[in-house]
Amino acid sequence: MVGEIHWCGLICWRPLLEDVLIADVLFILMFPVIKMKTLKCPEVDPFPIPHKWYQPGDLLIGGMTSQIIYAFSEHLFYEHPFQELYEFSDVITKFYQHVLSLAFAVKEINKNEQILPNVTLGFHIHDSYNNPKMTYRTTMDLLFKSDRFLPNYKCGLQKNLLAIIGGLGSDTSSHMEEIVKFYKIPQLTYGSFPLEEIDSCQSSSLYFMAPNEVPQYIGIIRLLQRFGWKWIGLFAADTESGEHFLQKLEHLFFQQGICLAFTQRFPKLLRLDDLGKFNDIMFNFYTHFTDVKTNTYIIYGESFTLAWLTALKSVWDAANQGNATLSKVWITTSQIDFILPGSQRDWNLQFYDGAISFQIHSGENQEFKEFLQSIKPYSTHGDGFRKHFWEHAFDCFFPNSGLSSLGSQECTGEEGLGNLPESLFQLQITGHSYSIYNGVYAVALSLHSMLSKGFNLKKILADKIAESPELQSFKLHQFLQVISFNNAAGQGISFNEKREVAGGFSIINMITFPNMSIRTVKVGKLDPDASYGNELIINENLIEWHKGFNQVLPVSLCNEYCHPGYWKRKSEEKSFCCYDCVPCQQGKISSKIDTEDCFKCPEDQYPNKDRDQCLNKTMSFLSFEEPSGISLTSAAVSFSLMTICVLGIFLKRRDTPIVKANNRDLTYTLLIALLLCFFCSLLFFSQPGKLNCLLRQPAFGIIFSAAISCVLAKTITVVIAFMATKPHSSMRKWLGKKLSLSIVLSCSFFQAGLCILWLVTFPPYPELDMQSLKEIMILQCNEGSIFMFYCVLGYLGFLAIASFIVAFLARNLPDSFNEAKFITFSMLVFCSVWISFVPTYVSTKGKTMVAVEIFSILSSSAGLLGCIFFPKCFIIVFRPELNSRHQLIKQNN
């Protein structure tokens, strides 16, 4: 006969040692129990235990059960790390939410008629004790019947186990899995740890409700790179998981150019049994804390690592009669939570202000929040944890509770969970509670799918549940592996090929307040499926650093940043993250901090004095506007006017003897050539362009060749005229205009041929000289072929020297009209100018070089004008009486 279906649950509490109180909290879910009589389940008396042991009572959600899920909830009660300082065990009040999330999920499912109609879920809860022996013992208890017997009832005694949810840590999960896998009972873990820690082969019964922790390694790297932290302290639990974490992270650090300032391992549970070991650990930790160079710490451990770390620091501060404020940035992994046991509620958490934590992503669930807010301590039916949790969370006591109360005032029952600081309890569903919630739904929906596949539910209920072949736990695997559903937050839940729920992590920033409370703010997320380099998304504006940093981005480097203008020179004696800051070499800059090497500015820029930025070079060319340009232009115009005046005087007095002497036409030609020489100097002014670069050097060469040719012709004419005065001289036939004209034309045409050859082969062109001067970009004419330039200049020198030699030899000829002396002196001036021009021209750059050439053109031309024509003009203008044939013959005699 099939009886009514009810549901109930039982928590069995077992002490670990005589003087240590640890609760055995194990989530147990779903087994069918058939009551043969319509009777209420009998009350189970509490086990007789010593007064030190807590008896939370039964966690009941109803009457009889159809299916039960067993689940481990680690460390709800835990042994205080400094047990010798306290006579009680603490309660991790924040982990009470794990229990409530399981109860809430079961309650929701049982109220939902669309899921498991006519089937009710129940659960049991035990603790893992954080002890392998007790974990194995409790797991064995789950698999076999209890030794207790109640006649005519099967209430809470059948161990028809359907699934297990647990544990939070990899150690607990692996210990359970070693036994459970032989019975193929699904085990859903809700902590985040690497799969390598647990056998994840096909024979495993494990399912991972939290994402693998491995993506956090890349997340940590991206976080360090984002803020430029390269000198890192690393704390890790001395466990297999901690060793795995160290190996992986150290390898990634080396690849990404990040250095470890130190690596500190710490025991999983810190005790005072060995005072020497405890003192060493405390000293080592505090030495690292006070390292001024290392401002960023990564800590990897278990769920309550920060709790005993806080206790460690408090003991140190108390022993040293101080409470030092150390400004650090803590980066924690997802297994670490910001928790404090009830006894530590008043301890200072300022040490962790500004910490950044990777947490399992959790969705919003308003109904769960309302469920938590509705909880009152006196409605404890089926919940043996609540009053004990209440006393520790609110620091109060219940009369006649039978427990050792720590509070100084009586609990009113009107306290609200929303008034507790986040270090003690959190209304917002945590990542671990979220994983438990999803795990319950995954099992329930898988069971729903299994029952919907044609199983005869009436036959199952009629049979003995423990012996029902249709409803065995191993058959749940084929449905659990392919389960896919959307939870209450709208998030899709499914398992991948590794039986893990894929997902990312939330980035949490912890902010502390003077009243010892904390607040956590989500500042970003880690998406393992994002493209390389974009895995981490973080809003820096939301982050509040430790108040000691004054909201300035903390620096964590082996040495200070190398400022712009310096580069990092690594030292073989130090770690590769340590370096010396060296000023940039001459002509190079660095515009960013921590530059690996300095670089040259672009050609049109130059380094500033501090060598941290490039400045635009100014374009330089000789213009009419600048002082040197104005001076030279004025000189050119003045000499040009003087030449015109001289030409005018000679034209006006063209019939006078002094003008007629030495070939009047050559004189006019020479004056016009000198005038053009003064004018051609103006081609060297203004911005060099293609046309004036082509014209100015050839024009200068041809015009000067014509001028020197005229001087040479004058000198030769003087010599031939003297020689022609001798009787029967054959030189008379050379007298006349043809000789002088042929000399001028031949000499000029030869120079013109050189210039044409120059323009055809390697013509001059405008260019920007970026290198010659540091701050100036020279716009100049490149001569094209410097050889052709010096050929032209050399030819002028050849003509000048020839003129000088001939004039020097003819200087003393007895002729009143002989101007060889003036030509000699003028050629001496000319040659002196151009001989000094060559080294000066070569040694100068830019517009100075152009100015030197202009000066040489003007001075040599002025020398010819002054030396040859000034004496004649003086006689013509100021001593006209001397400008007569009679007077000149008289002076000669």
ROFIZA-181057 format. One record per residue (C-alpha): residue in one letter; x, y, z. Coordinates in steps of 0.05 Angstrom, whole numbers, padded with zeros to 5 digits, always signed. Layout:
N
AXYZ ...
This chain:
893
M+00000+00000+00000 V+00027+00067-00020 G+00028+00118+00035 E+00028+00193+00033 I+00090+00230+00010 H+00120+00277+00061 W+00191+00304+00069 C+00239+00315+00125 G+00313+00320+00137 L+00364+00308+00191 I+00431+00338+00209 C+00479+00294+00247 W+00532+00332+00286 R+00596+00298+00304 P+00654+00326+00345 L+00723+00321+00315 L+00764+00323+00380 E+00748+00329+00453 D+00768+00403+00457 V+00753+00426+00387 L+00684+00444+00361 I+00672+00437+00287 A+00604+00425+00257 D+00597+00372+00203 V+00555+00408+00151 L+00537+00368+00090 F+00483+00385+00040 I+00442+00323+00026 L+00388+00326-00026 M+00331+00281-00050 F+00311+00211-00031 P+00240+00182-00034 V+00212+00159+00032 I+00145+00123+00036 K+00108+00126+00102 M+00069+00061+00112 K+00020+00097+00159 T-00008+00166+00155 L+00030+00190+00215 K+00073+00250+00231 C+00147+00237+00234 P+00169+00228+00306 E+00215+00279+00338 V+00287+00259+00344 D+00319+00276+00410 P+00385+00313+00409 F+00447+00271+00417 P+00478+00276+00486 I+00541+00317+00476 P+00589+00356+00521 H+00571+00427+00539 K+00625+00454+00493 W+00591+00424+00432 Y+00537+00460+00394 Q+00473+00424+00378 P+00441+00465+00322 G+00383+00417+00317 D+00347+00390+00257 L+00342+00429+00192 L+00272+00411+00170 I+00233+00437+00111 G+00172+00391+00117 G+00151+00320+00129 M+00172+00261+00087 T+00219+00264+00029 S+00217+00239-00043 Q+00289+00252-00061 I+00347+00280-00021 I+00409+00318-00042 Y+00470+00312+00003 A+00516+00372+00001 F+00579+00394+00037 S+00581+00465+00064 E+00652+00478+00088 H+00670+00515+00151 L+00604+00543+00173 F+00633+00528+00241 Y+00708+00528+00244 E+00764+00522+00293 H+00792+00591+00309 P+00865+00598+00285 F+00885+00622+00353 Q+00847+00570+00392 E+00890+00580+00454 L+00867+00652+00459 Y+00793+00633+00455 E+00752+00580+00490 F+00701+00574+00434 S+00697+00560+00361 D+00675+00615+00314 V+00619+00614+00264 I+00632+00640+00194 T+00566+00676+00193 K+00573+00697+00121 F+00572+00624+00099 Y+00503+00616+00129 Q+00479+00644+00063 H+00503+00579+00030 V+00455+00540+00072 L+00398+00589+00059 S+00410+00588-00016 L+00402+00513-00016 A+00339+00517+00026 F+00311+00573-00018 A+00324+00534-00082 V+00290+00472-00054 K+00231+00515-00030 E+00223+00547-00099 I+00225+00480-00135 N+00174+00448-00088 K+00127+00506-00099 N+00134+00502-00175 E+00082+00454-00202 Q+00117+00452-00269 I+00179+00419-00239 L+00173+00349-00208 P+00098+00346-00198 N+00078+00298-00141 V+00151+00295-00120 T+00180+00335-00062 L+00253+00351-00051 G+00290+00350+00015 F+00362+00355+00038 H+00410+00342+00095 I+00470+00384+00113 H+00537+00363+00143 D+00605+00396+00151 S+00670+00371+00120 Y+00708+00390+00184 N+00764+00412+00137 N+00792+00344+00154 P+00804+00287+00104 K+00787+00232+00155 M+00720+00264+00173 T+00705+00278+00100 Y+00715+00205+00083 R+00674+00183+00144 T+00616+00229+00127 T+00617+00207+00054 M+00613+00135+00076 D+00554+00152+00121 L+00518+00180+00061 L+00525+00116+00022 F+00500+00067+00074 K+00440+00061+00120 S+00438+00090+00188 D+00444+00046+00249 R+00382+00078+00279 F+00314+00044+00273 L+00245+00071+00283 P+00190+00018+00276 N+00137+00030+00223 Y+00174+00092+00197 K+00223+00105+00142 C+00232+00178+00160 G+00302+00205+00147 L+00334+00136+00152 Q+00336+00115+00079 K+00402+00132+00045 N+00376+00130-00026 L+00425+00184-00047 L+00410+00220-00112 A+00464+00275-00115 I+00516+00311-00074 I+00531+00385-00075 G+00601+00399-00049 G+00650+00420-00033 L+00676+00489-00034 G+00750+00471-00036 S+00786+00424-00083 D+00811+00381-00025 T+00742+00366+00001 S+00715+00353-00069 S+00771+00306-00088 H+00766+00266-00022 M+00692+00256-00033 E+00700+00240-00106 E+00749+00184-00091 I+00692+00146-00060 V+00630+00172-00096 K+00656+00158-00166 F+00653+00083-00154 Y+00578+00089-00143 K+00570+00140-00200 I+00532+00188-00156 P+00533+00259-00186 Q+00574+00307-00145 L+00566+00381-00160 T+00622+00425-00133 Y+00610+00499-00122 G+00681+00525-00112 S+00727+00550-00166 F+00792+00511-00173 P+00834+00482-00230 L+00809+00417-00259 E+00880+00389-00253 E+00869+00384-00178 I+00814+00332-00188 D+00811+00271-00233 S+00765+00296-00288 C+00766+00234-00332 Q+00704+00200-00359 S+00697+00156-00297 S+00690+00218-00253 S+00623+00237-00225 L+00642+00310-00216 Y+00605+00370-00243 F+00632+00440-00233 M+00580+00493-00219 A+00633+00547-00216 P+00680+00566-00273 N+00750+00538-00274 E+00798+00584-00236 V+00851+00582-00291 P+00824+00642-00330 Q+00837+00683-00267 Y+00912+00675-00281 I+00905+00714-00345 G+00859+00762-00310 I+00912+00776-00257 I+00964+00788-00312 R+00918+00836-00349 L+00903+00873-00284 L+00977+00881-00268 Q+00991+00905-00339 R+00933+00953-00336 F+00961+00990-00276 G+01035+00980-00292 W+01051+00938-00230 K+01113+00896-00241 W+01141+00883-00171 I+01093+00836-00139 G+01088+00798-00073 L+01056+00730-00076 F+01023+00693-00018 A+00998+00623-00029 A+00970+00568+00015 D+01018+00511+00026 T+00973+00461-00009 E+00971+00425-00076 S+00925+00480-00103 G+00972+00533-00078 E+01033+00499-00109 H+00996+00493-00176 F+00977+00566-00172 L+01050+00587-00159 Q+01078+00546-00216 K+01028+00572-00267 L+01032+00645-00245 E+01108+00647-00240 H+01113+00622-00312 L+01063+00674-00336 F+01099+00729-00297 F+01165+00712-00331 Q+01132+00713-00400 Q+01099+00781-00388 G+01159+00816-00356 I+01131+00816-00285 C+01176+00800-00226 L+01163+00769-00158 A+01190+00809-00101 F+01179+00748-00057 T+01138+00684-00052 Q+01110+00667+00016 R+01075+00602+00031 F+01030+00596+00092 P+00996+00536+00124 K+00924+00522+00108 L+00906+00526+00181 L+00948+00569+00228 R+00954+00543+00299 L+00991+00561+00362 D+01015+00491+00376 D+01085+00509+00355 L+01100+00579+00380 G+01167+00582+00344 K+01136+00566+00277 F+01080+00615+00291 N+01129+00671+00307 D+01169+00657+00244 I+01107+00661+00201 M+01084+00725+00235 F+01152+00757+00228 N+01159+00738+00155 F+01090+00764+00138 Y+01100+00830+00172 T+01168+00839+00139 H+01134+00832+00072 F+01078+00879+00093 T+01127+00935+00109 D+01165+00930+00043 V+01158+01000+00014 K+01174+00979-00057 T+01123+00924-00060 N+01053+00954-00059 T+01015+00900-00095 Y+01003+00832-00064 I+00968+00771-00094 I+00940+00722-00044 Y+00915+00653-00060 G+00884+00610-00007 E+00819+00583+00022 S+00754+00616+00040 F+00775+00642+00109 T+00847+00659+00093 L+00835+00734+00103 A+00802+00719+00170 W+00864+00687+00201 L+00909+00736+00164 T+00871+00792+00200 A+00882+00755+00265 L+00956+00749+00249 K+00963+00823+00239 S+00922+00839+00301 V+00967+00796+00344 W+01029+00830+00315 D+01000+00899+00327 A+00981+00880+00398 A+01049+00851+00412 N+01084+00913+00385 Q+01036+00962+00418 G+01014+00995+00354 N+00966+00991+00297 A+01007+01010+00237 T+00969+01032+00175 L+01000+00998+00115 S+00978+01021+00046 K+00976+00961+00000 V+00936+00934-00058 W+00910+00864-00046 I+00889+00820-00105 T+00851+00758-00084 T+00825+00698-00122 S+00753+00673-00123 Q+00761+00623-00066 I+00777+00679-00017 D+00720+00718+00011 F+00719+00781+00054 I+00695+00748+00117 L+00703+00756+00192 P+00679+00706+00244 G+00633+00733+00298 S+00690+00740+00348 Q+00728+00785+00300 R+00671+00832+00284 D+00706+00891+00316 W+00774+00879+00285 N+00803+00931+00238 L+00795+00916+00164 Q+00830+00980+00141 F+00888+00936+00120 Y+00847+00910+00061 D+00818+00977+00040 G+00819+00981-00036 A+00829+00907-00046 I+00811+00878-00114 S+00780+00809-00116 F+00760+00760-00170 Q+00693+00732-00152 I+00647+00681-00184 H+00595+00718-00224 S+00526+00719-00191 G+00460+00744-00219 E+00409+00788-00185 N+00355+00750-00148 Q+00306+00797-00114 E+00263+00740-00086 F+00323+00711-00051 K+00339+00778-00020 E+00267+00784+00005 F+00273+00713+00031 L+00334+00733+00072 Q+00301+00796+00098 S+00241+00756+00122 I+00282+00709+00166 K+00270+00716+00241 P+00307+00678+00295 Y+00246+00650+00329 S+00219+00615+00267 T+00271+00560+00271 H+00229+00500+00253 G+00276+00453+00217 D+00335+00501+00222 G+00382+00485+00279 F+00434+00536+00255 R+00392+00599+00260 K+00395+00617+00333 H+00469+00600+00338 F+00482+00642+00275 W+00440+00698+00304 E+00480+00701+00369 H+00546+00705+00333 A+00522+00753+00279 F+00488+00803+00325 D+00531+00792+00387 C+00472+00775+00431 F+00444+00714+00467 F+00378+00677+00473 P+00353+00658+00542 N+00356+00584+00557 S+00388+00570+00489 G+00432+00517+00518 L+00493+00548+00483 S+00550+00588+00510 S+00531+00659+00491 L+00582+00711+00476 G+00536+00771+00471 S+00526+00822+00526 Q+00453+00834+00511 E+00393+00792+00497 C+00371+00780+00426 T+00304+00814+00412 G+00288+00777+00349 E+00276+00842+00313 E+00346+00846+00286 G+00350+00845+00211 L+00401+00812+00166 G+00404+00875+00124 N+00435+00912+00183 L+00496+00867+00185 P+00561+00889+00153 E+00583+00852+00091 S+00640+00819+00128 L+00589+00782+00171 F+00531+00772+00123 Q+00510+00795+00054 L+00440+00803+00028 Q+00464+00803-00044 I+00472+00731-00066 T+00546+00712-00068 G+00580+00673-00123 H+00584+00609-00083 S+00511+00613-00061 Y+00493+00627-00133 S+00530+00563-00154 I+00493+00523-00101 Y+00426+00552-00124 N+00441+00533-00196 G+00465+00464-00174 V+00399+00448-00140 Y+00361+00469-00202 A+00407+00428-00246 V+00393+00365-00206 A+00319+00379-00201 L+00310+00392-00275 S+00352+00331-00292 L+00308+00289-00247 H+00248+00320-00281 S+00276+00300-00349 M+00290+00230-00324 L+00220+00220-00297 S+00191+00249-00361 K+00224+00195-00403 G+00170+00145-00391 F+00188+00119-00322 N+00128+00092-00284 L+00124+00138-00225 K+00068+00099-00192 K+00109+00036-00197 I+00170+00073-00168 L+00129+00098-00110 A+00098+00030-00098 D+00165-00005-00096 K+00216+00001-00043 I+00253+00064-00062 A+00321+00038-00043 E+00311-00022-00089 S+00277+00014-00147 P+00317-00001-00210 E+00286+00056-00248 L+00308+00111-00200 Q+00382+00100-00190 S+00429+00159-00182 F+00478+00137-00237 K+00421+00143-00287 L+00418+00218-00272 H+00484+00229-00308 Q+00457+00223-00379 F+00407+00278-00364 L+00453+00321-00321 Q+00507+00324-00374 V+00460+00353-00426 I+00418+00397-00380 S+00408+00468-00404 F+00362+00519-00372 N+00355+00593-00354 N+00356+00608-00280 A+00316+00662-00245 A+00367+00714-00265 G+00358+00697-00338 Q+00428+00667-00343 G+00436+00604-00385 I+00464+00544-00346 S+00494+00484-00381 F+00556+00440-00376 N+00611+00437-00428 E+00650+00375-00448 K+00691+00381-00383 R+00627+00382-00342 E+00637+00453-00319 V+00592+00513-00323 A+00626+00562-00368 G+00627+00634-00346 G+00670+00691-00325 F+00687+00727-00260 S+00667+00793-00230 I+00720+00843-00208 I+00703+00868-00139 N+00733+00928-00102 M+00729+00926-00026 I+00719+00992+00010 T+00726+00996+00086 F+00696+01048+00133 P+00717+01073+00202 N+00659+01035+00235 M+00694+00970+00215 S+00642+00955+00161 I+00659+00941+00089 R+00625+00951+00022 T+00640+00914-00042 V+00632+00947-00110 K+00633+00912-00177 V+00684+00949-00220 G+00692+00902-00279 K+00690+00832-00305 L+00735+00777-00333 D+00710+00744-00397 P+00752+00683-00415 D+00718+00679-00483 A+00739+00749-00504 S+00793+00761-00556 Y+00866+00760-00534 G+00884+00822-00494 N+00811+00841-00482 E+00794+00790-00429 L+00792+00841-00373 I+00742+00898-00373 I+00750+00946-00315 N+00725+01016-00298 E+00783+01050-00264 N+00739+01109-00243 L+00699+01064-00197 I+00760+01037-00159 E+00776+01067-00092 W+00847+01053-00071 H+00871+01048+00000 K+00863+01115+00033 G+00938+01119+00045 F+00947+01128-00030 N+00903+01190-00030 Q+00866+01162-00092 V+00930+01165-00132 L+00945+01102-00173 P+00992+01060-00130 V+01061+01044-00157 S+01091+00975-00148 L+01159+00972-00181 C+01228+00949-00162 N+01250+01021-00169 E+01216+01087-00187 Y+01192+01101-00257 C+01243+01126-00306 H+01215+01194-00325 P+01213+01221-00396 G+01283+01239-00418 Y+01311+01175-00388 W+01314+01102-00409 K+01318+01037-00371 R+01386+01004-00368 K+01381+00935-00339 S+01433+00908-00291 E+01459+00837-00294 E+01464+00835-00218 K+01390+00850-00207 S+01324+00820-00228 F+01302+00838-00298 C+01248+00883-00268 C+01302+00925-00234 Y+01340+00976-00274 D+01377+01042-00273 C+01350+01105-00303 V+01400+01134-00352 P+01393+01201-00389 C+01380+01196-00463 Q+01440+01203-00509 Q+01452+01268-00547 G+01401+01275-00602 K+01352+01225-00573 I+01290+01231-00529 S+01241+01188-00490 S+01171+01216-00483 K+01141+01162-00438 I+01156+01134-00370 D+01197+01070-00366 T+01221+01073-00438 E+01264+01014-00459 D+01307+01058-00503 C+01310+01129-00528 F+01295+01145-00600 K+01313+01199-00649 C+01266+01254-00668 P+01239+01259-00739 E+01284+01297-00786 D+01242+01360-00782 Q+01245+01361-00706 Y+01298+01364-00652 P+01302+01344-00578 N+01288+01397-00525 K+01334+01410-00467 D+01303+01358-00422 R+01303+01307-00479 D+01231+01288-00466 Q+01198+01316-00528 C+01213+01337-00600 L+01206+01409-00622 N+01194+01430-00693 K+01256+01457-00728 T+01252+01527-00757 M+01264+01533-00832 S+01325+01575-00846 F+01346+01611-00910 L+01378+01678-00924 S+01321+01728-00935 F+01317+01802-00948 E+01282+01814-00881 E+01336+01792-00832 P+01394+01837-00811 S+01448+01802-00851 G+01403+01800-00912 I+01387+01874-00905 S+01461+01891-00898 L+01483+01850-00958 T+01425+01874-01000 S+01441+01946-00983 A+01513+01935-01002 A+01494+01903-01068 V+01447+01959-01086 S+01498+02012-01064 F+01553+01981-01107 S+01505+01974-01164 L+01489+02049-01160 M+01562+02065-01156 T+01576+02023-01218 I+01520+02059-01255 C+01549+02125-01234 V+01618+02106-01258 L+01588+02081-01324 G+01551+02146-01331 I+01614+02187-01318 F+01653+02146-01369 L+01598+02153-01421 K+01594+02227-01409 R+01669+02236-01413 R+01679+02183-01467 D+01720+02231-01511 T+01770+02248-01458 P+01839+02216-01461 I+01833+02177-01396 V+01770+02144-01421 K+01797+02129-01490 A+01859+02097-01462 N+01861+02021-01454 N+01803+02006-01500 R+01740+02045-01485 D+01693+01988-01506 L+01727+01940-01457 T+01716+01991-01402 Y+01643+01995-01416 T+01638+01919-01421 L+01675+01912-01355 L+01629+01962-01320 I+01567+01927-01346 A+01596+01859-01323 L+01610+01887-01254 L+01539+01915-01251 L+01512+01846-01268 C+01557+01816-01215 F+01526+01860-01162 F+01456+01843-01188 C+01469+01768-01191 S+01484+01768-01116 L+01410+01783-01106 L+01394+01714-01135 F+01423+01684-01070 F+01370+01718-01027 S+01299+01694-01012 Q+01273+01622-01008 P+01311+01574-01053 G+01269+01547-01109 K+01280+01505-01169 L+01291+01563-01217 N+01338+01606-01175 C+01378+01545-01155 L+01389+01530-01229 L+01408+01602-01246 R+01449+01632-01190 Q+01514+01592-01192 P+01518+01589-01269 A+01500+01663-01274 F+01553+01680-01223 G+01605+01638-01260 I+01590+01665-01330 I+01584+01739-01310 F+01648+01737-01268 S+01684+01702-01325 A+01663+01758-01370 A+01688+01810-01320 I+01755+01776-01310 S+01761+01765-01385 C+01753+01840-01395 V+01808+01853-01344 L+01852+01801-01379 A+01838+01832-01446 K+01855+01901-01418 T+01921+01876-01392 I+01940+01840-01456 T+01921+01902-01496 V+01969+01944-01454 V+02025+01894-01466 I+02012+01889-01541 A+02005+01965-01547 F+02074+01974-01514 M+02105+01922-01558 A+02073+01952-01620 T+02108+02019-01608 K+02175+01988-01627 P+02197+01999-01699 H+02179+01944-01747 S+02140+01906-01693 S+02095+01851-01718 M+02047+01862-01659 R+02014+01920-01692 K+01968+01874-01730 W+01938+01850-01663 L+01919+01920-01642 G+01845+01936-01647 K+01778+01912-01621 K+01782+01842-01651 L+01835+01817-01602 S+01799+01842-01540 L+01732+01818-01565 S+01759+01749-01580 I+01791+01744-01511 V+01727+01763-01476 L+01682+01718-01518 S+01728+01657-01517 C+01739+01660-01442 S+01665+01672-01428 F+01642+01617-01476 F+01687+01566-01444 Q+01657+01581-01376 A+01588+01579-01406 G+01604+01510-01435 L+01624+01485-01366 C+01559+01512-01336 I+01516+01481-01391 L+01551+01414-01379 W+01538+01423-01305 L+01464+01437-01316 V+01455+01379-01363 T+01490+01327-01320 F+01482+01345-01246 P+01439+01408-01241 P+01431+01444-01175 Y+01365+01433-01138 P+01332+01458-01074 E+01337+01413-01012 L+01323+01412-00938 D+01384+01399-00895 M+01357+01367-00831 Q+01422+01343-00801 S+01473+01399-00803 L+01443+01442-00748 K+01407+01417-00686 E+01348+01465-00683 I+01347+01491-00754 M+01322+01460-00818 I+01364+01491-00874 L+01329+01504-00940 Q+01386+01509-00989 C+01408+01496-01059 N+01446+01431-01068 E+01499+01444-01120 G+01485+01377-01152 S+01557+01364-01169 I+01607+01396-01123 F+01661+01378-01173 M+01629+01421-01227 F+01620+01477-01177 Y+01694+01477-01161 C+01711+01471-01235 V+01673+01535-01248 L+01705+01568-01189 G+01774+01542-01209 Y+01766+01570-01279 L+01752+01638-01249 G+01814+01631-01207 F+01854+01612-01269 L+01831+01674-01306 A+01845+01718-01246 I+01915+01690-01236 A+01930+01698-01310 S+01906+01770-01307 F+01947+01782-01244 I+02011+01754-01276 V+02004+01794-01340 A+01986+01857-01304 F+02043+01848-01255 L+02092+01840-01312 A+02065+01902-01347 R+02059+01946-01286 N+02123+01986-01300 L+02115+01997-01375 P+02129+02071-01392 D+02060+02093-01413 S+02018+02148-01383 F+01956+02110-01401 N+01980+02044-01371 E+01929+02018-01319 A+01967+01954-01306 K+01985+01976-01236 F+01911+01984-01218 I+01894+01918-01250 T+01950+01884-01211 F+01924+01910-01145 S+01852+01893-01163 M+01871+01822-01182 L+01909+01815-01117 V+01846+01835-01080 F+01804+01789-01123 C+01849+01729-01112 S+01855+01742-01038 V+01780+01743-01031 W+01767+01678-01068 I+01825+01641-01037 S+01798+01657-00968 F+01728+01641-00993 V+01740+01567-01004 P+01757+01545-00932 T+01705+01592-00903 Y+01652+01566-00950 V+01667+01494-00934 S+01667+01505-00859 T+01599+01540-00856 K+01528+01515-00862 G+01461+01542-00882 K+01449+01615-00894 T+01518+01632-00866 M+01549+01595-00924 V+01505+01633-00973 A+01523+01699-00939 V+01597+01682-00946 E+01589+01672-01021 I+01549+01736-01029 F+01602+01774-00989 S+01656+01745-01034 I+01618+01765-01096 L+01607+01836-01071 S+01677+01846-01042 S+01713+01819-01104 S+01669+01859-01151 A+01677+01921-01108 G+01752+01909-01109 L+01753+01910-01184 L+01709+01971-01187 G+01748+02010-01135 C+01819+01991-01155 I+01810+02001-01231 F+01759+02058-01236 F+01765+02099-01172 P+01831+02134-01192 K+01803+02150-01261 C+01738+02177-01233 F+01777+02219-01184 I+01815+02252-01241 I+01754+02259-01285 V+01711+02290-01230 F+01759+02326-01184 R+01821+02338-01227 P+01794+02350-01297 E+01855+02392-01315 L+01895+02327-01314 N+01848+02294-01362 S+01883+02322-01426 R+01932+02292-01475 H+01981+02349-01466 Q+01982+02342-01391 L+01989+02267-01393 I+02048+02271-01443 K+02080+02324-01400 Q+02075+02280-01338 N+02103+02222-01376 N+02164+02263-01400 
